[in-house]
Amino acid sequence: MDATTDKMDLFPQIEPFEHGTLDLDGLHQMYWEQSGNPDGVPVIFLHGGPGAGASPTHRRFFDPGHYRIVIFDQRGAGRSKPYAEVQNNTTAHLVDDIEHLRRHLGIDEWLIFGGSWGVTLALSYGIAHPERCLGFILRGVFLGMNSELDWFLNGIATVFPEARRNFVEFLSEDERGNLVESYYRRLTDDDPNVHRAAAAAWCRYESACSTLLPGPQSSGNGGSGLGLVALARIEAHYFKHEMFLEDRELLNKISILRDHPATIVQGRYDMVCPITTADMLARSWPGVEFIVVPDAGHSALEPGIRSALIKASERFKALTL
């Protein structure tokens, strides 16, 4: 990768130098891995959803010669077990899990990198443990506010009426009065045919709204729903409980992080997490670097977004040498 070019792309594929499973509470076991430079600056990647899980691509936002890259699957997601489990799965649990992992790996401080729900989790962790954070790189800002949940469930029909119509019409007429409760009931049904179909419908809806221009990752093809159950079920679980946060809680406490360096990368046409929330966060956080990508939506893999994120991780090298 040529760091002097205007557009920057993902670093080459790498494999972890260490991975393992961490017992959390007798029920949940968390998958984690480390890649890059074992003696480098620690950075933790917080995936979205909640429930989306991490992927090998997430290692590639960071220079492996400089960073010690820590990735994990949140409770119920990806390679963590039990798969798609919502019991003992709250924002507070996930914050404690991050701190448990930090101590397990013997890390004193780390850079926090998160997108979408990963922003909510990054700020929740940072507010709880500011002394452990070197700084923040945040993408597609979501703060778990009631207005954001209402936008995703209802307001987004302003731009994607057909996607929301399909989302609603998957349910029977008598289920449509409370979309989250009805989807949650189906997503937690013991019958795989029921919960997989609901997961496919939920994920088709989210995928259809996630990129500025349609592509393979936003085709709306939800498949059988087998690999999507964790994302849909855990998202519905968190939505049902208003993300286990007080409304505007993170904004109200952001002054705790006022002395921490931070970069926000936001797609101008992000329809899943509209830019108004990122703007609100930037105005509440003096000194934050706020980068608006003019030709992008929500996905971290849209060219302008991934370039801006990689540039941010490169700039943070100067602060972590």
C-alpha positions as CSV (number, residue, x, y, z in Angstrom):
1,M,0.0,0.0,0.0
2,D,1.3,3.4,-1.0
3,A,0.7,5.8,2.0
4,T,1.5,8.8,-0.2
5,T,-1.5,8.3,-2.6
6,D,-4.8,10.2,-2.0
7,K,-6.8,7.0,-1.8
8,M,-5.6,4.3,0.6
9,D,-6.8,0.7,0.5
10,L,-6.8,-2.2,2.9
11,F,-3.4,-3.7,4.1
12,P,-2.6,-7.2,2.8
13,Q,-4.2,-10.2,4.3
14,I,-2.6,-11.5,7.5
15,E,-3.2,-14.4,9.8
16,P,-3.3,-14.2,13.7
17,F,-0.2,-15.0,15.6
18,E,-2.3,-16.0,18.6
19,H,-6.0,-16.8,19.2
20,G,-8.0,-18.4,21.9
21,T,-11.3,-18.6,23.8
22,L,-12.0,-16.8,27.1
23,D,-14.6,-18.0,29.5
24,L,-16.7,-15.1,30.7
25,D,-19.4,-16.3,33.1
26,G,-19.9,-20.1,32.8
27,L,-22.3,-19.6,29.9
28,H,-20.5,-17.4,27.4
29,Q,-17.1,-18.1,25.8
30,M,-15.5,-15.3,23.8
31,Y,-13.3,-15.9,20.7
32,W,-10.4,-13.5,20.5
33,E,-7.3,-13.2,18.3
34,Q,-4.1,-11.1,17.9
35,S,-2.4,-10.3,14.6
36,G,0.3,-7.8,13.4
37,N,3.2,-6.8,15.6
38,P,3.3,-8.6,19.0
39,D,5.3,-5.7,20.3
40,G,3.3,-3.0,18.5
41,V,0.8,-0.4,19.7
42,P,-2.4,-2.3,20.8
43,V,-5.6,-1.5,18.9
44,I,-8.9,-3.2,19.5
45,F,-11.5,-3.6,16.8
46,L,-15.1,-3.5,17.9
47,H,-17.5,-5.0,15.4
48,G,-21.0,-3.8,14.7
49,G,-24.5,-5.2,15.0
50,P,-24.7,-6.0,17.8
51,G,-24.2,-9.6,16.7
52,A,-22.4,-9.1,13.4
53,G,-19.2,-10.8,14.4
54,A,-15.6,-10.0,13.3
55,S,-14.0,-11.1,10.1
56,P,-10.4,-11.4,8.7
57,T,-11.0,-8.2,6.7
58,H,-11.1,-6.2,10.0
59,R,-7.4,-6.9,10.5
60,R,-6.6,-5.0,7.3
61,F,-7.4,-1.5,8.5
62,F,-4.1,-1.3,10.4
63,D,-0.4,-1.4,9.5
64,P,0.6,-4.9,10.8
65,G,4.2,-3.6,11.3
66,H,3.1,-1.0,13.7
67,Y,0.0,-2.3,15.5
68,R,-0.8,-5.2,17.7
69,I,-4.3,-5.9,16.3
70,V,-6.8,-7.4,18.8
71,I,-10.1,-8.6,17.4
72,F,-12.9,-10.5,19.2
73,D,-16.4,-11.7,18.7
74,Q,-18.9,-10.2,21.1
75,R,-21.2,-12.4,23.1
76,G,-23.4,-14.7,20.9
77,A,-21.7,-13.5,17.7
78,G,-19.3,-15.1,15.2
79,R,-17.1,-17.7,16.8
80,S,-18.1,-17.0,20.4
81,K,-20.4,-19.5,22.0
82,P,-23.2,-20.2,22.5
83,Y,-24.1,-18.9,19.1
84,A,-26.8,-16.2,19.0
85,E,-27.3,-16.4,22.8
86,V,-29.1,-13.4,24.3
87,Q,-29.1,-14.4,27.9
88,N,-26.6,-12.3,30.0
89,N,-26.0,-10.2,26.9
90,T,-26.2,-6.5,27.6
91,T,-24.0,-3.4,26.9
92,A,-22.6,-3.6,30.4
93,H,-21.6,-7.2,29.9
94,L,-19.8,-6.3,26.7
95,V,-17.9,-3.4,28.4
96,D,-16.8,-5.8,31.1
97,D,-15.8,-8.4,28.5
98,I,-13.5,-5.8,26.8
99,E,-11.8,-5.0,30.1
100,H,-11.5,-8.8,30.9
101,L,-9.8,-9.3,27.6
102,R,-7.4,-6.4,28.1
103,R,-6.3,-7.8,31.4
104,H,-6.0,-11.3,30.0
105,L,-3.7,-10.1,27.2
106,G,-1.6,-7.9,29.6
107,I,-2.3,-4.7,27.7
108,D,-2.1,-1.4,29.6
109,E,-3.7,1.0,27.1
110,W,-5.1,0.6,23.6
111,L,-6.5,2.5,20.6
112,I,-10.3,1.9,20.3
113,F,-11.6,1.4,16.7
114,G,-15.4,0.8,16.2
115,G,-18.1,1.3,13.6
116,S,-21.9,1.6,13.9
117,W,-22.8,-0.4,17.1
118,G,-19.1,-0.6,17.6
119,V,-19.1,3.2,18.2
120,T,-21.7,2.8,21.0
121,L,-19.6,0.1,22.6
122,A,-16.4,2.0,22.1
123,L,-17.8,5.1,23.9
124,S,-19.4,3.0,26.6
125,Y,-16.1,1.3,27.3
126,G,-14.2,4.6,27.1
127,I,-16.5,6.4,29.5
128,A,-16.2,3.4,31.9
129,H,-12.4,3.1,31.5
130,P,-10.9,6.3,30.1
131,E,-7.5,5.6,31.5
132,R,-7.2,2.5,29.3
133,C,-7.9,4.4,26.0
134,L,-5.2,5.9,23.8
135,G,-7.8,7.4,21.5
136,F,-10.7,6.6,19.2
137,I,-11.4,5.9,15.6
138,L,-15.1,5.9,15.0
139,R,-17.2,5.2,11.9
140,G,-20.9,5.5,11.1
141,V,-21.8,6.9,14.4
142,F,-24.6,5.2,16.4
143,L,-25.2,6.3,20.0
144,G,-28.1,4.0,20.9
145,M,-30.6,6.9,21.3
146,N,-34.4,6.3,21.0
147,S,-34.5,8.7,18.0
148,E,-32.0,6.5,16.1
149,L,-34.0,3.3,16.8
150,D,-37.1,5.0,15.6
151,W,-35.3,6.1,12.4
152,F,-34.1,2.6,11.6
153,L,-37.6,1.0,12.2
154,N,-39.7,3.8,10.7
155,G,-38.0,7.0,9.4
156,I,-35.8,5.2,7.0
157,A,-38.9,4.6,4.9
158,T,-38.5,8.2,3.7
159,V,-35.6,7.0,1.6
160,F,-36.1,3.3,1.3
161,P,-39.9,2.8,1.3
162,E,-39.8,-0.5,-0.6
163,A,-37.2,-2.0,1.7
164,R,-39.2,-1.0,4.8
165,R,-42.5,-2.2,3.2
166,N,-40.9,-5.6,2.6
167,F,-39.6,-5.6,6.2
168,V,-43.1,-4.9,7.6
169,E,-45.0,-7.1,5.2
170,F,-43.0,-10.2,6.2
171,L,-45.1,-10.1,9.4
172,S,-48.8,-10.8,9.6
173,E,-51.1,-7.8,9.9
174,D,-51.8,-8.5,13.5
175,E,-48.0,-8.4,14.3
176,R,-47.2,-5.1,12.7
177,G,-48.2,-2.9,15.6
178,N,-44.8,-3.5,17.3
179,L,-42.1,-4.5,14.8
180,V,-39.4,-5.2,17.3
181,E,-41.5,-7.4,19.6
182,S,-42.9,-9.4,16.7
183,Y,-39.6,-10.0,15.1
184,Y,-38.0,-10.8,18.4
185,R,-40.7,-13.4,19.1
186,R,-40.0,-15.0,15.7
187,L,-36.2,-14.7,16.0
188,T,-36.2,-16.6,19.4
189,D,-38.7,-19.3,18.2
190,D,-37.3,-22.8,18.7
191,D,-38.2,-23.8,15.2
192,P,-35.3,-23.1,12.8
193,N,-37.6,-22.5,9.9
194,V,-39.2,-19.7,11.8
195,H,-36.2,-17.9,13.2
196,R,-34.1,-18.3,10.1
197,A,-36.8,-16.8,7.9
198,A,-37.2,-13.9,10.2
199,A,-33.4,-13.4,10.4
200,A,-33.2,-13.3,6.6
201,A,-36.0,-10.7,6.4
202,W,-34.4,-8.5,9.1
203,C,-30.9,-8.7,7.4
204,R,-32.3,-8.0,3.9
205,Y,-33.8,-4.8,5.2
206,E,-30.6,-3.7,6.9
207,S,-28.4,-4.7,4.0
208,A,-30.6,-2.9,1.4
209,C,-30.0,0.4,3.2
210,S,-26.3,0.1,4.0
211,T,-24.5,1.4,1.0
212,L,-24.8,4.5,-1.2
213,L,-24.8,2.4,-4.4
214,P,-26.1,-1.2,-4.5
215,G,-23.5,-3.9,-4.7
216,P,-23.0,-7.6,-3.8
217,Q,-23.1,-6.7,0.0
218,S,-26.3,-4.8,-0.4
219,S,-28.2,-6.9,-2.8
220,G,-30.9,-7.8,-0.3
221,N,-30.3,-11.5,-0.7
222,G,-30.7,-12.8,2.8
223,G,-30.3,-16.5,1.8
224,S,-31.6,-19.1,4.2
225,G,-30.9,-17.0,7.3
226,L,-28.7,-19.7,8.8
227,G,-25.6,-17.4,9.1
228,L,-27.7,-14.3,10.0
229,V,-29.5,-15.5,13.1
230,A,-27.0,-14.0,15.5
231,L,-27.1,-10.5,13.9
232,A,-30.9,-10.3,13.7
233,R,-31.6,-11.9,17.0
234,I,-29.1,-10.0,19.0
235,E,-30.0,-6.7,17.3
236,A,-33.7,-7.2,18.1
237,H,-32.8,-8.1,21.7
238,Y,-30.8,-4.9,22.1
239,F,-33.5,-2.8,20.3
240,K,-36.2,-4.3,22.6
241,H,-34.2,-3.1,25.6
242,E,-33.3,0.3,24.1
243,M,-29.6,-0.8,23.8
244,F,-29.4,-1.1,27.6
245,L,-28.7,2.6,27.8
246,E,-30.5,5.7,29.1
247,D,-31.5,7.9,26.2
248,R,-28.6,10.2,25.3
249,E,-26.5,8.6,28.0
250,L,-23.3,8.7,25.9
251,L,-23.7,12.3,24.8
252,N,-24.4,13.3,28.4
253,K,-21.1,11.7,29.6
254,I,-18.8,12.4,26.6
255,S,-17.0,15.1,28.6
256,I,-15.2,12.3,30.4
257,L,-13.3,11.7,27.1
258,R,-12.7,15.4,26.3
259,D,-8.9,15.0,26.5
260,H,-8.7,11.9,24.3
261,P,-7.8,12.2,20.6
262,A,-10.6,11.0,18.3
263,T,-11.4,10.8,14.6
264,I,-15.0,10.4,13.3
265,V,-15.5,9.1,9.8
266,Q,-19.0,9.4,8.5
267,G,-20.6,8.8,5.1
268,R,-22.7,11.8,4.0
269,Y,-25.4,9.5,2.8
270,D,-25.4,7.0,5.6
271,M,-29.1,5.9,5.9
272,V,-28.6,3.4,8.7
273,C,-26.9,5.8,11.0
274,P,-27.7,9.3,9.6
275,I,-25.0,12.0,9.8
276,T,-27.0,14.1,12.2
277,T,-25.9,11.9,15.1
278,A,-22.2,12.1,14.1
279,D,-22.5,15.9,13.9
280,M,-24.1,15.9,17.4
281,L,-21.2,13.9,18.8
282,A,-18.6,16.1,17.1
283,R,-20.2,19.3,18.5
284,S,-20.2,17.8,21.9
285,W,-16.5,16.7,21.8
286,P,-14.1,19.6,21.4
287,G,-11.0,18.8,19.4
288,V,-12.4,15.7,17.7
289,E,-11.5,15.3,14.0
290,F,-14.7,15.0,12.0
291,I,-14.3,13.6,8.5
292,V,-17.4,13.5,6.2
293,V,-17.0,11.2,3.1
294,P,-19.1,12.9,0.4
295,D,-19.8,9.8,-1.7
296,A,-20.5,7.1,0.8
297,G,-23.2,5.4,2.9
298,H,-22.8,3.2,6.0
299,S,-20.6,0.4,5.1
300,A,-17.0,0.4,6.2
301,L,-16.0,-1.2,3.0
302,E,-17.2,1.5,0.7
303,P,-14.0,3.0,-1.0
304,G,-14.1,6.4,0.6
305,I,-14.9,5.1,4.0
306,R,-12.2,2.5,4.1
307,S,-9.6,5.0,2.8
308,A,-10.5,7.5,5.5
309,L,-10.4,4.9,8.2
310,I,-6.9,3.7,7.1
311,K,-5.7,7.2,6.9
312,A,-6.9,7.8,10.4
313,S,-5.1,4.7,11.7
314,E,-1.9,6.0,9.9
315,R,-2.2,9.4,11.6
316,F,-2.6,7.8,15.0
317,K,0.9,6.3,14.6
318,A,2.3,9.7,15.4
319,L,0.4,9.8,18.6
320,T,1.4,6.3,19.7
321,L,5.1,6.1,18.8
